[in-house]
């Protein structure tokens, strides 16, 4: 029996379950409505994630394929945080011959949306140094298998070097891709490494807003004033950054536009 040809094209989006909480989804839906195509969102987790049952959620991606879809948009930046570029490419090749659009990292043969994460973090850290004159800036990074996370961390290091500020390993922590690592980072900075707020630690930069929000909350629970004693900044301009007091300083990513462009 032959399948009945689809009259309206159907596009699939493979990404994180967090997409439902971001402007990504609104951009995807608005663009699909404007283009008169169906949209199916497959919400999984990062490949080979070490956290809980995240990896098992990716079974949902097995439902995507040429029999049900006419094209794919893949959020390879988030999905590929814990794996290298070769595994990301292998994942994309599973869906041939479907046309595919993806975001970071750049892989030959696949149209890719690229964003200057380096520039955004460079300008953010430069602001802390030039405007606020901070020299003791903590940084929470993530898995170095992610190109976008590596770019942000490199920007932090470059700003320090260009301003003759010594790189201090005590001010750097590798976090996770979820908010609890912000609370853990505060514990490491203040309890394990015995850094004094305002003296040894003037600001904390998180590579991701949800981690920054968790840092801010953890500091306030200790009675530490933000930003008077320790400034906290993030990246991505997540909606969560609007829900804290004081409002989080962050770098805006055009998340709604990313959804539409895909």
Secondary structure, DSSP 8 states (H G I E B T S, - for coil): ------SS-EEEEEEEGGGGGSHHHHHHHHHHHHHT-EEEEEEE--TT--STTGGGGGGGGGG-STTT-SEEEE-HHHHTTTS-HHHHHHHHHTTTTSEEEEESS--TTSEEE---HHHHHHHHHHHHHHTT----EEEEE--TT-HHHHHHHHHHHHHHHHTT----GGGEEE--SSTHHHHHHHHIIIIIS---BTTTBSEEEESSHHHHHHHHHHHHHTT--TTTTSEEE-SB--GGGGSSSS--B--B--HHHHHHH-
